[in-house]
Amino acid sequence: MIKIILLAYLLLINIITYFTYAADKTKARQNKWRIPERTLILLALLGGSPAALLAMKHYHHKTRHLSQPPSHHPSPTHFFRKSSESLMQYYIDSLYYITYNMLNKTI
């Protein structure tokens, strides 16, 4: 029963996250009031990080500025971006591990 609830929650939060990122990108293209970034980050932290990454890749949401050529001296934002990417990857890996093991009842 808990597995079903967890999987339903993860599915729902990922659907909500994906469409929220898509709506924010649509609003950005139309120069309208956008969804606060803290809302987008909160959705990702609540379990929607796979959908957030998928939406970011699909819609080029908050990714174009990352493709700028690096300067000779890395800025503080470079280190923050790299550490946040590592943290997000760790979170996704942990979420995958927990979900996989719950499905296989090994935890």
Long-range contacts (C-beta under 8 A, 24 or more apart in sequence): 2-102, 3-102, 3-103, 6-99, 6-102, 7-99, 9-47, 10-47, 10-95, 10-99, 13-43, 13-46, 13-47, 13-48, 13-51, 14-47, 14-48, 14-50, 14-51, 15-51, 16-43, 16-48, 17-43, 17-44, 17-48, 17-49, 17-51, 17-52, 17-55, 18-48, 18-51, 18-52, 18-54, 18-55, 21-51, 21-52, 21-55, 21-56, 21-59, 21-61, 22-55, 22-59, 24-61, 25-55, 25-59, 25-60, 25-61, 44-88, 45-91, 47-95, 49-88, 49-91, 49-92, 49-95, 50-92, 50-95, 53-88, 53-92
